[in-house]
């Protein structure tokens, strides 16, 4: 099976989506098309935007930066994801 690469621009990186905490990176509340189509073995990368606002309140050009890369190892649907999050 061919691996696919999905990417999108993170306008805001506040930790909600993607959620990189507790040893698992998830797209729980963002990018429904990627969540629907991505399969185990595919990759998802998030890149910075031209106007990325950081915690210091300032805006930076991070359009040439990879913010994160993750390999899809499991594909949960929303109820399963909610149960998983409640268990950790």
Secondary structure, DSSP 8 states (H G I E B T S, - for coil): ----EEEEEEEE-SSSSSB--TT--B-TTS-HHHHHH--TT-EEEEEEEEEEE-TTS-EE--TT-EEEEEE------HHHHHHHHHH-
